[in-house]
Structures are given as structure tokens and as C-alpha cells.
Amino acid sequence: MKTNMFFWRHSMIALFLLMLPTAVQAQFTFTTNNGAITITGYNGPGGAVVIPDSTNSYPVTGIADFAFEDDTTLTSATIPGSVTNIGEAPFLGCSSLTNISVNATNQWYLSVNGVLVNYQNDTLIQYPNGLTNETYTPPPGPPTLVGVTNIGPYAFASCASLRSVTYAGVTGWYVYGIGDFAFSGCSGLTSVTITNTSTLGPGTAAPTIIGAEAFSYCTSLTNVVMITPVSGIGDFAFEDGTSLTSVTIPGSVTNIGEAPFFGCSSLTNISVNATNRWYLSVNGVLIDYQNFTLTQYPNGLTNDPYIIPNGYPGPISVTNIGPYAFASCASLTSVTYSSVDGWYIYGIGDFAFSGCAGLTSVTITNVSNVIPGRYAPTSIGADAFSYCTSLNNVVAITPISEIGDLAFAYCTNLTAAYFPGNALPDPEYAFYDDPDAVVYYMPGTTNWGPTFGGAPTAEQSPPYEFNYAVINGSIVISEYTGPSPGAVIIPAYINGYPVTSINSGFSGDHVTSVVIPNTVTNIGNSAFSDCASLTNIDIPDSVTSIGQFAFELCRSLTAVIIPGSVTSIGREAFYQCEDLKAVYFQGDAPPDLGNAFSGDPATVYYLPRTTGWGATFGGVPAVVWNPQATAFTTAGDQFGFNITGPTNTVIVVVACTNLANPVWLPVSTNTLSSSGTSSFSDTQVGNSPDRYYRFSVP
């Protein structure tokens, strides 16, 4: 029975095709339903296409979604009076199409200046891609024949010539909806203005919904004027709007989809009208006020490192990081969240940090700071950290409830992921294509196998040469227990917890040099006091405070570089460092307590254009470090110049041969005279066709 029915149906289709004229069969593909034809495609010669109204008594009543899509040969199209249903964007991508006309007998559709409009529901269906008009104003209603109240999906998509669209409604005629992908790919579009304000007076305006990806890939769009009340903004509505620099969300918006400004690489600020009860902006970052969700971090924002609002003392705490919230934020290197009681991060959405190529660390601390043992588990979505190619450590200070597929995939520099609890259900490919990644688990936890998420596992319990405490999910080093004398490297993490503070753990030890990791923010009181053999200390730009007496009596120190991140230096921090000649500050002056360098023969050097400096700092002279090269000379294979700058300053001249991939090597160390001058000569110029120079500190 089934075989017979199959034969009967196909026989009828074949018979029907034989009944159609050969030209129609050759140019159109179509379906039939109850004796009516819907055009689904076109493969004719292009040019001016006339869609027939009927063939052998079968009426053409429909045109399917995208029926003529990407046919670049079409120049005009005529729709017959018989058509009663037209799908989405039937002429999308027809780049040569300049006119769509509709037979005057059609009661459902009409053409207004070549633009296809649905007469029954007042929807603009298709703006021809080949029209070269730079500005367009949709019909606003009376006295015209029709007023547009909806802009259909893909209606203007890929219209490269379009520069601006303006709509000023009249009373009773408003734009209620801008469809999905409505203006997507309009690369020349610079502004869109929709005014739904009634001419009868205030209070009668109509809200508009902006659909998903409605303005995606509008790379020239610099201005979106939401004069009309906007009630909703769809997923990825302005995706890859690379010219947008700031956006204001009106008070009328009650719903915003996923990552509306994803890929807007120039966007530095998202502000929200103060009357909005659903959303707010915290330092330019968009947050869902009702669901405590961080919705969008602007791709162009350089607020690094970023601290997620935790409810104290600010106006809101974030409890969820939305999908794509930080995705593709190239300048972001560090994200930190420290909970306060009642406020925790419960979820990190799909693709939340995907493509953050500069991200090196993410620390989420959901441990209670009041009640020991209280915490909240966090779920990590699919692809949440995929393609974070600079990420080298993942520290799960909070327990993890779930990890999505490919959560850390393609993190090619990832070497370690630390988990504090028992093993979770094994996520598929969570560490895919992470060649060096190892998953470390804590001693005493259970259900761990030889691999997890595609990466090998190992128990994390190495011997450390420090006594330390875990405080609020961070390591505070209290004592160095290793051998001396020698060079010491302080680890960035101990058992998965970041080392953030160094107390008096090294005082009196005979260490010669110390490397401090960039997780440390505080060098505590007397941390390296009386380390008489210490000749070198590298202070990373994560450090914000240096405690009192931190380096007192470090008699072998000759020079110190203070990074611009330091905002506090305690009293007598470098007291009686008898060989300390130079202290180089890279940022603005911290508050001066007057005696940070008491008893030192040092000079403080600061950079031009930094602020807060006087003639002295910490009890020693302070001068600007601004060496200059003058009086250039050449003689044979030698190149030289004079150096001017602060008197008695040591200047290192370094050189490289390739600025694209520079390797700077010291060439000469020059001490400026009492008049602030010195001469430099390089005898190695002839060894390279190009040679570049700059000044450095010892």
C-alpha cells in the first residue's frame, strides 16, 4: 500500500510539471499545495523577472522565504496580483536589484518607490539591495497610502549603499518592531533614527522591539538615536558594530538579550538612563538589575584588571556572568571576584570569556568571609574560556558544580587547573587542544580518574619552602623555610590558591634575589627587613602597597624599580639601604610620608608627565628621568650621539635590529657627568643594516 501511494504522488508531480510551460519550469522552482503554487527558487537568466500569476489554471499565491537569495543577476522583480503570502526576505542579497513592483490588483502587497511592503500588516518586507539611495524614510502613514509599523526580518540586510534611515511617525502609526537581522550587514549605515512620539502630545508614544542581530555587522554605525521608547533589545542586536563608542539604554527597556554589543571593539561605555528599573551601568558595564547578571562588558574598555561588583560597598552584586559577557575583550588580562556573605557567583555563562586572548587569570572566591565553611558552588558554561590563549592557570577557589563542554578548549598556554573539591561528571573535551594542561586536585578528595575533560590529572601536594595561611581564598606567606643564601622564586599559587601577600617571612634571611609573582598585591611590614645579601628584587605591577620597614637594612640593594601600580609606601620602607643609589618610579607619586628612603644615598627618578612629584620624596632628592640623545655623529662603521639628562645618572643604552620582533640588548652603560652629559659611540653598527636605540635603567 505504501509503495502504491509513493508511485501515485510522484506520478502526479511529473504530470503537473509536464502541464507547465517549459520557460516556467526552467526559471523557477516551486511547491504546490491544494492546487496553488509557491515559488521557492529561481535559476533563470536574471535581468527583469516577472513572476507569473498562474500557469494552466494553477495560481501563484506564494513566494517562500529567501526564494531569490543571492541572485546577483536580478535587476527588477514584478509580483503578480495573485500572490497572497510572501515569506522573509525573498530577495536578500540580490545586489543588482533596484526595483520591486507589485501588480495594482494585488490586495495584500504594494510597492512604494520600489520597496516591497505588506499592505495588510504594514510591514516593510524588502528594500532592494541594489538601490543606491544613501538615505531612506519609510512611509509614515497618512497622508501616504500606507504606514510602516514593522520592519521585517532581513528587510534592509546587506544594503551596502544605505547611510541613514529616519522614521518620524504620525499619530496612530508607529514602528513597533525591527525584525531579526533587519539591517544586518549594512556596512555603510552610520545612523538610524526612529521617532515614535505622537504629534498629539506626550504620553502616547509606542514602544519598539529591536530584534536579534538587527544591526549586526553595521561596521560604520556610530549613532543609534532611540527617541522612541524601546522595550526590548534582542540577542547580539549590535554585534560587531566596530564604530560604536558609547551607547545609552533608555529607561523604557525591560528586556535585553544575550550580548547585545558583542564584538563592538571600540565601545568603551554602556550607560543606562537613571529611570530604568531593570538595568543599570556600573563603571560603563551593563548589568541586569533584576537577575544580578553581568550582561555586557564593553569590548573597547581598558579597565584592567577588572573587579566584578560584589555588593559592597557598591549598588549591586553580580551573581551571574551572562553568555558572551566578556567575549573577545582583547585588552582584559585579569578578572577577580571576592564574595561577601549572601552574594556569590552562581554561574559563568556559555562563551562568557571566549576569545579573551590577553586574559591570564580569573579568580572567583565564593567562600564566606564571615562564616567558615560557607560557600556557593559555581557552574561554568560551554566554551566559557575557549580560545583564552594567554590563560596559564585556572584556580577554582570556589567549589564547581558543573563544567560545560569545551569550557577551556584551545587555551594553548594553559598548564594547570586546580580544583578544591571532589570530581565532577567528566565534561566532554573541556580541555580540548590544551597540550600542556594538567588538572590538579586536593589531597583527600574523591572520584578523580587518570584524566578529566581530556587532560591528565595529578594530586596537588608539592613541598613548599614557606609557611603560609589561607585567608579568604588567598595565600599569605608568613615565613621562608628554605635554604640560604640563594635566589628565591615565590610561587604564584600554592595548592591552587593565589599568593597575594608577603608578610615578615624573609626578615634576616641571607637571600640574594627574590622573584615575586604577579598575583601579589601587598608586600607587608618588614617582609624583607635586614636581608643584607639581597642585591635584586623584582616588584611586579600587581603590587599596590609596600609596608613599613619592608626593605630596611637591605644593604646590598643598589637600585629598585617601583611599578606604577604602587599607591602606598610605608614609613622607612627602605631605611638604611646603604648602597641604594637609584629608585625608579614608573607612575604617579604615592603619598609621601617623608622618610621612606631615610639614611639612603638614593635619588628618586620619575617619568615625564607623571604627577604629584616635588623636589624630594621619602627624604631624598626627586628628579625627572628624561635622558635625551643629541649631536648625532657617524664615522666609518661607528655611530654616536651625546646623552643629556639628570646629573650623575646611570643610563644604559640598549639596541635592537628589528622593531617588529625586538630583542633589546645592552650596548653601553653611561654615567652622566656633574653637568648632566655623556657621549656614546657604537662600534657594532656595521654588523647590521638597521639598528635602533633606546635608553634604559641599570
N, C-alpha and C positions, 0 to 999 in steps of 0.2 A: 504493500500500500504506500509506504514512504517513497519507494522508488518511482512509482507512477506519478505521485504528486510532484516530485522533483522534475520529472520529464515534462509534465504539463506546464509548470511555471516557466521553465526555460524555453519551451516552445512558444508560449505567448509573448515573451520578451523578444524572441527572434522575429516573430510575426510582426510585432509592433515596430521594430527597427526597420523592417522591410517596407512598412507603410509610410515612414518619414521620408521627406526629400533627401537626396544624397548630400546636398550642401549643408543642411542642418545637422545630419549625422556626423559630418566631417568636422564641423566647427564647435559643437557643444557636446558636453557630457551632461547627463541628466538622470533623474529618477522619476518614477511615476507612482502616484497614489490616488486611487479612486478616479482614474481617468484624467488626472491633472499632472502637469509637468513642472518639476523644479529643476532649474539649471544649476548644475554642480561644478561645472568647469568649462574652459574654453581652450581650443587648440587651433583656432583659425589664423588667418594671415595678419590680424591686427588692424590698425587704422580705425576707421569709423565703424563701430559694431552696432548693429540693430538687432535687438532681441525680438524674435517673432512673438506675436500674441497667441498664435495657435498653429497647430500642424495637423491636418487631416482630422479636424474636429476635436483634437486634444488641446485644451487651453494651457498656455504657460502662465502659471499662477504664482510661482515662487522662484527666488534666487537664493541659493544656500550661502551659509557663512563662507567668506573668503573665496567665493566662486571664481573670481578672475585674479586672485592674488599673484602679485609679482609678474604680471604680464606687461612687460615694458613696451610692447608694440602697440597697445591700445592708445588712441588719441581722443576718442569720444565714444560715449555709450548712450543708446536710446532704449528706455524701458517702456514696454507697451502698457496700454490701459488695463490689460487683463491681470497684471501682477498685483496680488493682494498681500504677499508676505515676502519681505527681504530680510535676510539674516545679517549677522555682524559683518561690517567692513567688506562688502563684496568686491571692492576694487582696491584693497590695501596693497600698497607697493607698486601700483601701476604708474610709474614715474613719468610717462608721457601723456597721461590722461589729463585733459584740460577742461572737459565739459561732460556732465551727466545730465541728459534731458529726459523728461517724462512726458508721455503722451497726455494731451489735455483731457482725455476721457478718464484718466485714472483717478479714482476717488480716494485712494489710500496714500499716494505719494505725489510729490511735486518737486520741481527743480526751481531753486531760487538763485539766479545768477550762476548756474552751472553746478550748484551744490545740492546734493540729494537730501531731502527732508521727508520724514514720515508725517503725513498730514493729520493722521488720527491721534497720535500720541505726542506730537510736537517735538520729535527727536531728530536732531541732525545726524544723519546716518553716515554720510561720506563727503568729505571735502577732497576734490580731485588732487592727487599728489603732484600733477604736472602744472597746476596753476602757479603763476609766478607773482601773484599779488603778495606784497610783503605785509600788508595789514588786512585784517578781516573783522567785520562786525556781523555777528549772527542776527537774523531777523528778530526784532524785539517785541513783536506783536502789533496791535493796531497802531497806525492805520495800514500796516502791511497786511498781506493775505494770511500770513502765518507768523506765530511767535515761537521761538525755540525755547523749550523748558527743560530739555535734556540734551546733553552731548553724548552721543553713543560711544560704545567701546571702539577704539581704534579710529575714531572719526577723522582726526587730523594726523594720525600716526605717520611718521616719516615724510612729512611735508617740509622739505629742506628749505624752500624759499620763504616760508612764513616767518615773519619777525615779531608780530604782535597780534593779539586777539583782544578785542574790547566788547563787552556786552553791558548795555545800560537798559535794564528792563523798564517797562511801564506797568502801571498798576494792574495786577492780575496776571502778569506774565513775568515769571522768574525762572532762572536756571536752578533746578532742584538737584540735578545730578550731573557730574562729569565722569563719564564711564571709565572702566578699566582701560589703560593704555591709550586714552583719548588723544593725548599729544605726544605719546612716546616716540622718541627718535626725531623730534623736530629740532634738529641741531642748530638752526638759525634763530629759534624763538628766544626773544630777550625779555618779553613781558606779557603777562596775562592779567587782565582786569575784569572782574565780574562784579557788577553793581546790581544787587537785588533790592535796593532801597526803594520803597514805594514813593511815588510822587504825591501821594495823599498826606504824607507826614510820617513822623517817627512811629515805631512800634508795629509796622505792618510789613516788615521785610521777611523774606523767605530763606530758610537755611539751605545750604548746598552741601552735598556729599562729594568729596573728591575720591575717585576710585583708585584701586590698586594700580600702581605704576602709571598713573595718569600723566605724569610729567617726567617719567624716567628717560634718561639719556638726552634730556634737553640741555646740552652742554653749554649753551650760550645764555641760559636763563639766569638773569641777575635779579629779577624783581617779580614777586608774586603779590599782588595787592588784593587782600581778602576783605574788600569793602562790604561784601555780602556776609551775613552770618554763615559760618562754616560749622557744621555739626559733626562731620566725620572726615578723617584722612586715612586712606587705605594703605595697605602694606606696600612699602617701597615706593610711595607715591612720587617722590622726587629723586629716585635712585640715580646716582652718577650725574647729578646736576653740578658739574665741576666748577661752575662760575658763581654759584650761590655762596655768599659770605656770611649772611645772617638771615634769620627767619623769625617772625613773630607769630605765635599761635594766638588767635583771638579767644576771648572769653567764652564764646559760644560753643567751642569744640568739646564734645563729650566722649568721643571715641577716636583713638589713634591706633592704627595697625602696627605691624612689625616694621621696625627700622625704616621709617618714612624718608629719612635723609641718608640712607646708606650710600657710601661711595661719593658723597659730596666733599671732595678733598679740600676745598677752600673754605668750607663752613667752619666758623670759629665760635658762633654763638647761636643758641636757640633760646629765645625769650618767650615768655608766656604772659598774656595780659593778666593783670592783678585780679580781675573779676572772675577768672576761670576757677571753678571749684573742683575740677577733675585733674588738672595737670599743673605743674609748676616747674620753674627753671632754677637750678642751684648751680651758680657759677657757670652758666651757659649750657648746662647739661639738662636734658629733658627727662622728667620723672613723672610717672603715673602716680598721682597723689592718693588715689583710692586703693590701688593694689600694691603700693610701695615698690613699684618696679622701675628700675632704671631703663628707660626706653631707648634713648639715643645719646651717645657721646659724640659730639661733632668731630668728624674726621680731620678737620683742619686745626683743632685745638691742640696747643702745645703745653697744656697744663700737666707737666710731668715731673715727678711721679704723681699719680692720681690717688687720692684717698676717697673711697666711697663713703657718702654720708651715713653715719651710724646713729643718728637721732640725738647725739649730744655733742655740743650744745645747739646744733642746728635745728631747722624747722621740720626735718623729716628723716626717717631712717629707711634705707633701701633694704628690702628683704628678698628681692629677686632681681637678677640681671637678665634682661629680656633677650630674645633671639637677635643676633647680629648687633647687639648694643654697642660694642666696641670694634666690630669687624673692620678690618683694613685701616685701622688708625696707625699709620706708619711711624709717627713720632713717639708713640707711647712706649715706655720702657718698663714701667713698674706700676702695679695696682695693688693697693692694700686695703683691707677691711678689718677693723677690730670691733668686736661686738660690745654692746653694753646690755645689761640684763633686759630681757624682753625683746631685743632686736637682734636678729640673726639673718644670715644669708641662707635661704632655703633652696634656692635653685639658680643655676647658671644655665641659661637657655642655649638652644642649638645655635652653633656658629657665633656664639657671643663674642669671642676674641679671635675668631678665624682671620688669618691673614695679617695679624699684627706682627709684622716682620721684625720690629725693633724690641718687642716685649721680651725681657729677660727674666722677670719674676712676677708671680702672682701669689699673694699671701692672704688667705681668708681665715680669720680667727673667730670661731663661733663658741669659744669657751667662755663661760660666765666669769665676769670679773668680780663677782660678789660671793656666789655660792659654789664651792668646789664641787667638781663632778657634773655640774650642769652644762649641757651643750645642746646644740641643734645640728642634726645631720644635713648635709648639702647634697643635692643631685647635680651632676654635670651632664649637660646635654650632648647630643651627637655633634661631632665636628666642633665642639666648643673652643678648642685651642688648635685646631688643624692649621698647618702652614705658619705656625709661630716659629720661624726658623732660627731665632736667636734665643729661644727659651732653653735653658740648660738644666734647671732644677724645677721640679714641681713639688711643693710642700703642702701636703694635706694636713694642716694643723687641726682643722675640724674633721670629725668623722664624716665619711662619704656614704650616702645611701644608695647611689646609683651612678654608673658611668655609661654614657651613650657610645654607640659605635663610632669609631674613628675620632674619638674625643681629642686625642693628641697625635693624630696622624700627620706625617710629613713634617714633624718637628725634628729636623735633621741634626740639630746640635744638642738634643735632649740626652742627658747622660743618666739622670736619676729622677725617680718619682718615689716619694716617701708617703706611706700610708700608716696611720696610727692604729687602726682597728683590724677586726677580722676580715678575711677575704670576702669580697662581694661576688655575686654571679659574674662569671668571666665575660666582659664585654668584647664583642667581636671586633678585632682589628683596632682596638683602642690606641695602640702604639704602632700602628702600621707604618712601615718605612721610616722607623726611628732606629737606625742601625746600631747606635751605642747605648740605647736606653736600658736601664735596669730598674725593676720595681723592688723597692726595699720595704720590708715590713718589720714591725716592732717585735722584740722577743716576747713570747707568751701569747701572741695572737694565733688564731687557728684558721684551718681550711685553705692555707696557701699551698699551691702546687708549684711545679718547676717553672711554669710560665703564667703570665697574666696579661690579657689583652694583646698577646703576641710577643711580649717581652719577657726575658728571663727574670726570675725573682731571686732575692737573697735576703737573709736576715740582717738587719742593720744593727750591729753592735760592735763597732771598731773601738780599739783603745784610744782614748784621747788623753792628751797631756795637760788637762785642765780640770779644775774643779768648777762646777757651774750650777746654776739653778734655772729651772723653767718657770718664768713668771709671765702670765697672760699669753702663753703660747710662744714666748721668745726666750732665747738663751742669754743669761747674764753671766759672764765669766768672772769668777771671784779669785782664782789663783792659778798660776802656772806651775805645773809639777814636773815639767820635762827637764832634760839635761841643760847645763850651761857651762861654758859660754857657747854661743851659737846663734844661728839665724832661725827665727820662729815665723811660721806661717799659721795664722789663725784661720780655722775653717769657717766657711760661710754658714754651714749647717752642722748641727750635731743631732743625730738621731731624728733628722727631719725637721728640726726646729731652727729658725734663723738666729744667728748670733747677732744681737743688736746692741749690746752694751759691754764695755770692759771696765771693771772696777779695779781695785788696787792689786790685781793679780800678778803684776810683773815687778812690783816695787822691790828694788835692791838686787834683782837678778842680773847676771852677767851676760845678757843677750847682746848681740852685736847689731842685729837688724830685725825689724818686725814688718810683716805684711798684714795689713788689716783688710778684711773683705768688705765689699760694698754693701753688705747687709747692716753694718754697724752704723748707728746714728749717734751714739754717745761714748766718749772717752771720759771715764769717770775721774773723780778726785784721786790724785796720787797713783793713777794707773801705772805709770812707768817711772815713778819717782826713784831717784838715785840709781838709775840704770847707767852706771858710769861708762860702760863699754859700748853703749848704743851709739852707733855712727849714722844710722839711716832709719828713717821712719816714713812710710808712705801712708798718708792720710787720704782715704778715698772721698769722693764728692758726695757720699751718703751721710757723712758726719755733719751734725748740726751744732753740737756742743762739745767743748773741751773743758774739763773740770779744773778746779783749783789744784795747784801743785802737780798737775798731770805729768809734766816732764821736768820737774825741778831736779837740779843736780845731775842732769844728763850732760856730763862734762865733755863728751866726745862728739856731740852733735855740732855740725858746722853750718848746716842750712836746713830750713824747713819750708815746705810749701803748704800754705793754708788754703784749702779749696773755697770757692765762693759759697758753698752750702753752709759754712760755719757762721752761725749767728750769735754765738756766745763763747767767750773765753774767760775762764775763772781767774781769780787773783793769783799772781805768782805762778802761773801755769808753766812758765819756762824759767823759773828763778835759778840764778847762778849756773846757767849753761855757759861755762867759761869760754868755750870755743865757738859759740854760735855767732856767726858774723852776719848772716842774711836771713831774713824771714820774708817770703814772697806771698803776698795775699792776692788771690785771683778774683775777689769780689769786693762788695762794699764793706766799709768798716763796721765791725761789730761794736757794741757798746764798750767804751774804754774805761776800765776800772783803774787805770793809771800805773799798774805795776806788773803786768803780765810778763814782761821781759826784764824785770828788775835784776841788776847785777850782771847783765849780759853786755858784751861789746857789739851788739847787733844793730843793724839798720833794717827798718821795715820798708819794703818796697811794695807799692800798689800800682795797679794798672791805670792808664788814662781812662777817663770817662766813668770811673767808679766814684762813689760818693761817700761822704762822711769823714773824710780824712783831714787831719790837721798837720801841724809841723812835727808833732810827736804822736806816738801811740804806744801804750804799755810801758811808758817810761823811757823809750828810745826814739831817736830821730825817725821820721817817716818821710820818704821822698817818692816821687812818681818814677816808675820804671819805664823809660821811654827811649831806649837807645836808637840812634839814627845812623844810617850809612850815608857818607858824603864823599866828595872828591874821588870819584872812581878812576882807576888807572889800569892800563894794560901795557905789558912789556913782554913780548915773546909769548911764552906759554903761561905767563903769570897774570893773575888778575887781583886787584886790590882795591881797598877803599879805607877811608878813615871812619872811626866809630866815635860818636859823641854821646854823652849821657851823664848820669849822676856820678859824681866824683868817687874814685876808689871802688867802683862797682866791678864785679867779675862778670864778664859777658862771654858766653860760649857761642861761637859761630858754627852752625850746622849747615850741611849741604845735602842735596839730592840731585839725581839726574833725570827724574821722571815725575812730574806733578800728578799724573793720572794715578800712579801707584807709588807714592813717595816712600823712600826709606831714608830718613834723615840721619846722617852720621856726623859726629863732631869733627871739625876741621882744625879749630884753634880756640884756645882759652885766653882771653884778653882781660887784663885788669886796667881799668881806666885810671888815668893819672889824677893828680890833685886838681887839674884843670878840666877833668872830665873828657879826656880824649885818649885814643889809642889808634894804631894803624894795623891793618890786616892785609896779608898777602897770601894767595893760594897758588901753590906751585903745581897743583894737580889738574888745572883747567884743561890742559892739552890731552888728558886721558878720556875726555867725553865731549861730544859735540854740544851738549846742553848741560848747564849746571846752575842750580838755584840755591839761594842762601836765605837763612833767617836767623834771628837771634833767639837764644835760649838761656836758661839759668843753669848754674852748675849742678 
